[in-house]
Amino acid sequence: MRRGNGVTVWSQIAAQLRIEIDSGRTPPGTKLPPEADLAQHFGVNRHTVRRALEELARNRLIRIEHGRGSFVAEPVLDYQINRRPRFSEWVRRHNREPLGEVLSLREIDLAELAEADIIADALSLPSGEAVIELERLGKADDRPIALSRHIFPARRHPGLLKALAAHKTITAALYSIGITDYVRLRSRISARMPTPREAGLLALEAGAPVLQSENLNITEAEIPLELCFVIYPATRVALIVEPSGSSDLDSDHRMVG
C-alpha cells in the first residue's frame, strides 16, 4: 500500500480487490479471505479492511453475510416492471440468452389451489371453475433467475392448454389462439425466504431471500387474462418501479413490505 499519496489506504485495497473481481480471477460466489487474513496480506488493521469491504458491498460487487464472510456477488439484472411483461425481451436487454423450462402444465379445479380465493377474485371466476396452471423456470445463460406460476381461466381461453404445450413462450401460445397483446394491470411485490424446493430450483445460496411479485395481466379488451406468481433471487434480480408518468407503469402498481 502506498501512503501519503492522497489516496486512502482502504480505497487502494478496495481498488485492488475490484480488479480481481472485474478480471474474473475471483468469480461470482467466491468467498473472500477472512478480514484478519486480508489485513495481514495488505499490512493494515482489520478496520481498514472492513472499510474497503463495505465500499465493495455498497457498489454491489460483494455481499457480506454476517457470521459467514464476504462473497463475490453475481451481476444483478434490473427488471423494470412495466405494462408489457416479456421475459425474453428483458433477458436479452442484458445481453443474456433467455431459456424457459416448463416444470408442469395442467388443467385443474380452482378450488384445489391454495390461493383459490385470490385467483378467483383477480380473474373474476366463480368457485369450482377450471384453470390452467403453468409453472416455469426462467434462466439467463443457464442461470436461474425466475420461478413462475401462471394461472389462466380455462373456459375463457379454449385451446390454450394445447397451445402452451406446443409453443416455447407464453406470448406465442396466446397469439396462436387470437390474443395478440396483453398488458399488466397491477403488481404486488414482497420479500420472503424461499421454501426448500424454491431454493433448490433457483440454486440459491444458504439464507438468500427472494422477491415475490403477484401480477395481474389483462387483454386489450381489459378482460382478466392471467394471474402470475413469480419469485426472483434477490441477489440476482432487482425490481425497478418508476412513478406513473415517467414510464408506462400502471398507476395501480404498488410496493409492499
C-alpha positions, -999 to 999 in steps of 0.1 A, spaced: 0 0 0 12 35 -9 7 60 19 9 98 17 -2 99 -19 -36 115 -12 -55 82 -17 -68 65 14 -54 30 21 -89 14 23 -97 28 -12 -65 13 -25 -74 -21 -11 -109 -18 -25 -95 -10 -59 -71 -40 -59 -99 -63 -49 -122 -48 -75 -95 -56 -102 -95 -92 -91 -133 -93 -94 -137 -74 -127 -110 -95 -143 -128 -127 -135 -99 -141 -114 -123 -141 -85 -156 -152 -100 -191 -148 -86 -198 -169 -55 -162 -170 -44 -157 -165 -7 -131 -138 1 -104 -145 27 -113 -135 63 -107 -99 74 -77 -110 95 -60 -127 65 -67 -97 43 -53 -73 69 -21 -94 72 -18 -95 34 -21 -58 29 -2 -49 61 -31 -29 77 -55 -33 105 -89 -50 103 -108 -18 105 -92 -6 72 -100 -39 55 -136 -37 68 -140 -2 53 -128 -15 19 -152 -44 20 -181 -21 29 -173 0 -1 -173 -30 -24 -206 -41 -9 -221 -6 -14 -212 -9 -51 -228 -44 -52 -195 -61 -60 -196 -83 -30 -222 -94 -4 -214 -95 33 -231 -123 52 -227 -118 90 -212 -149 105 -203 -164 71 -180 -139 55 -178 -119 23 -187 -133 -12 -182 -120 -47 -217 -110 -59 -233 -121 -91 -243 -93 -116 -277 -80 -107 -302 -78 -136 -325 -48 -133 -361 -57 -142 -383 -27 -149 -419 -36 -141 -439 -21 -170 -472 -27 -188 -458 -54 -212 -442 -83 -193 -420 -102 -217 -393 -124 -201 -373 -130 -232 -370 -93 -241 -359 -84 -205 -331 -110 -205 -319 -101 -240 -316 -64 -230 -289 -76 -206 -271 -94 -234 -281 -128 -219 -297 -157 -236 -332 -165 -222 -344 -200 -216 -377 -211 -202 -381 -246 -188 -416 -260 -182 -418 -277 -149 -455 -285 -150 -486 -278 -171 -521 -289 -162 -558 -281 -161 -571 -281 -125 -601 -272 -105 -596 -238 -90 -607 -250 -55 -577 -273 -54 -552 -244 -54 -540 -229 -22 -546 -193 -35 -581 -201 -48 -597 -171 -32 -570 -147 -45 -572 -162 -80 -610 -162 -82 -611 -125 -71 -584 -114 -95 -597 -133 -126 -634 -128 -118 -640 -166 -116 -667 -185 -98 -658 -212 -73 -653 -246 -90 -641 -231 -123 -613 -249 -141 -580 -231 -146 -548 -238 -164 -517 -238 -143 -482 -234 -159 -450 -235 -138 -418 -224 -155 -382 -219 -145 -367 -189 -163 -330 -187 -169 -304 -162 -182 -274 -180 -197 -284 -212 -179 -285 -193 -145 -320 -195 -128 -334 -160 -123 -372 -165 -121 -396 -192 -109 -431 -185 -121 -467 -199 -118 -491 -187 -144 -529 -192 -139 -553 -188 -168 -591 -193 -169 -596 -225 -189 -631 -220 -202 -624 -184 -212 -595 -193 -234 -603 -226 -253 -573 -242 -269 -548 -225 -246 -537 -257 -228 -526 -273 -261 -511 -240 -273 -489 -237 -241 -477 -272 -246 -468 -266 -283 -450 -232 -280 -418 -222 -263 -432 -188 -250 -464 -178 -234 -467 -148 -258 -465 -172 -288 -491 -195 -273 -515 -167 -266 -510 -153 -301 -519 -187 -316 -553 -186 -300 -560 -150 -311 -547 -130 -281 -523 -106 -299 -515 -84 -270 -519 -82 -232 -507 -58 -205 -500 -58 -168 -527 -42 -147 -510 -43 -114 -482 -60 -94 -479 -67 -57 -443 -71 -46 -430 -85 -13 -399 -102 1 -396 -135 19 -375 -166 25 -378 -194 -1 -391 -229 5 -365 -257 2 -379 -266 -32 -377 -230 -44 -342 -227 -31 -331 -258 -50 -347 -248 -83 -332 -213 -82 -298 -226 -69 -299 -202 -40 -271 -197 -15 -280 -206 21 -300 -178 37 -306 -159 5 -341 -142 3 -363 -139 -27 -385 -112 -41 -421 -122 -49 -443 -105 -75 -480 -112 -79 -490 -99 -113 -525 -95 -129 -524 -93 -167 -554 -83 -189 -563 -84 -226 -567 -54 -248 -604 -56 -240 -595 -53 -203 -606 -88 -195 -586 -106 -168 -562 -130 -186 -537 -143 -162 -526 -141 -126 -489 -148 -123 -468 -155 -92 -431 -150 -98 -402 -153 -74 -367 -139 -81 -334 -144 -63 -328 -111 -45 -291 -114 -51 -295 -117 -89 -326 -95 -98 -336 -60 -88 -372 -49 -95 -374 -14 -107 -407 5 -101 -410 41 -115 -437 67 -107 -466 69 -131 -459 94 -159 -421 86 -160 -427 53 -178 -455 31 -190 -460 18 -154 -496 14 -144 -508 36 -116 -521 6 -97 -486 -8 -92 -477 -7 -56 -449 -20 -34 -455 -35 0 -430 -48 25 
